[in-house]
Amino acid sequence: MTSLKEQLVSLERHAISDLEKIRNEQDLDEWRINYQGRRNGQLPKLLEELPKLPIEDRKEVGIAANELRDKLETGYKERLQEIRTAELQDKLLEESIDVSLPGRKHAIGKLHPTTQTIREISSIFVNLGYQIVDGPEVESDYYNFEALNIPPDHPARDQWDTLWLDYNNADGIRPLLLRTHTSPMQIRTMEQQEPPIRVIVPGRCYRHEATDATHESMFFQIEGLTVDKGITFADLKGTLYTFARKLFGEERKIRFRCDFFPFVEPGVDMSIDCFSCDGTGCRVCSNSGWIEIMGAGMVHPNVLERVGYDPEIYTGFAFGMGPERISMLKHGIDDIRHFYNNDLRFLEQF
Ligand code: FA5
């Protein structure tokens, strides 16, 4: 039978070897209970045998047992310290900040390219003394067509592919639609204000279009209206000339050609000489040297009469342009559908 002393030596070997493998406090506690626990710990259990030893051996084994108890206690304390230090280091490492890392970039929003163009155009007209007004996108047939000298069955209605609403006004005779242009605001403004009038109206318009590179079913227009005593075609030319030069550069020439819009007389379309080739002909201007940028004309006397203005006293001019098409020209954008596809790769370029 192995002597008590030998058992103590063997216990020490096992205890120390187990201790070296321990990596956390929970295992360390279990280790302590296993070897030193008061009730069933291996060392106290061995020591229960001590009184049974012959008296002459008892002292020596007792000393050895006490030394072992101290060793285990010291081992326990040292291991606990090591485990806690390691845990602290891990935590520090986890929470440490690497000050040499590049900072995280905040995503900064920008204005949509159409909004940017509308603001640029608006600010030119504001500097010329114009006021900016806003109007409804859901319009009545009356404001979108009739009051603009386009009665029912007038062939000019074919020009605007209208989206009608399945809903009638309270009187049941004025159907509603999504406005096809911003021109209804000519009427609403003249109904609400007395001359002199100088307004521009940026806003959304809708048409039942088969979309292509230059046509969207939702797009913006900027309408302009000037009404006062003695306004002539010279005022129209001067104003739009100034606008075109401010937007496209001081060198620009402009060209007016006859066009038909029922609410103006005479009606024109205005072009600028191509800013890309200076009028010699290139891809941007389809080799014509000119780029059409808006419809315009002198306000038709019928329109003035309808809002109660005397056309013998008051005259005016109106114009309407598409900011997306202008933005396309300025930035060389080849397809209008890019504007509303919500693709950041496109939008972030502006
Ligand atoms: C009109 O809408 C007239 N109300 C403009 C006007 C106002 C003339 C005042 C005279 C006096 P038009 O249909 O040509 O005209 O449209 C004007 C501009 O809106 C076009 O030059 C174009 O830039 C833009 N536009 C028209 N349809 C679309 C579309 N489907 N997609 C994108 N832009 C469009």
Boltz pocket constraint, residues with backbone or C-beta under 6 A from the ligand:
constraints:
  - pocket:
      binder: B
      contacts: [[A, 159], [A, 180], [A, 181], [A, 182], [A, 183], [A, 207], [A, 209], [A, 214], [A, 215], [A, 216], [A, 217], [A, 218], [A, 219], [A, 220], [A, 221], [A, 223], [A, 224], [A, 261], [A, 264], [A, 267], [A, 268], [A, 293], [A, 294], [A, 295], [A, 296], [A, 297], [A, 318], [A, 319], [A, 320], [A, 321], [A, 322], [A, 323], [A, 324], [A, 325], [A, 336]]
      max_distance: 6.0
